[in-house]
Amino acid sequence: MQKLSGIVLDVFDDPEGEVLRSIFPTSDDLPEIVKTAQEVDLSGLPDDVFALILHNDDLSIRKYACVDAGNTALSVEYFMKLGHKLPVEAQKTAAQNLLTACGWYGIEVPEELTKVAVGLNTLMSAAMVPSIAKGTKEQISQNLATSKGYGGNINAHALNFKPTASMGS
């Protein structure tokens, strides 16, 4: 596995929100669903609420939190912008899991995400995924309850838009 240290892949790697601002230049551009993203304590979340988990020796790297609709939508945006930095097999896995998570929350799936998930794998009918995902809604609800029980909420400072010179402020 290539080294991923220091590489921005998701919102938790982007504490200053630089990538977020490149996706959504102003707070007015930020979709309502992303504004609902729960603040998350990564250490309190189970592995199964992440679209990608990479293991290297004793280290596990968890990327693309899918604990609620807002985090899932944000994870899709970061994956679409930065997922190309991952090895092909990791891209495929993350895309498939993000596709499933989108089904959990009724999020419209970008065509490019479906292409990565389906196009790099044996063809699994994209129409099958939402029905599979809806059957696991109870599991994600349980995971969300677990996260809330740990007092976790998403990396909110990354969502706070700070004016930059490029934004005209």
C-alpha positions, 0 to 999 in steps of 0.5 A: 500500500502506498503511503497515505500519511499527510494526504488529504482524502476526507474532511478529517484530513482537512482541518482548515477546510481548504478542500471543502472551500474548493468544493463549496467556495462560500457557505451559500454553496454548501448544501443543506444536507452537508450542514446537517452533518453530525460532529464526529469523534472518530475514536468512538465510531465503529469501523462499519460506518466508514466507507474505507478502512485500510490496514497497514501493519498495526495501523488502521486508516478509516476514511469517508465517515457515513454515520449520517446523511450529512457526513455521507454527502460530505464523504462522497464529495471528498471521494469524488475530488480526492479519491484518485489518490487511492490505489485502484482497489481502495477506490473501488471499495470506497465507491461501492460502500459510499454507493450503499451508504447513499442508499441508506439515506436516500442521497442522489448518487453522482454518476461518476461514483456509480462508474467507479463502483460498478465499472471497476468491478464485476457488474453488480446491478446498480439497481440492486444496491438501494434495495440492499442498502435499505435493508440495513437502515436499522444497522446504521441507525444503531451505529448513529445511536452508538456514536451519539452515546459516545458524545461524538459530533463531525469535525465542525471546524472544517465546516466553519467557513473562514474568509480567505483572500481568494474569496474576496474578503 
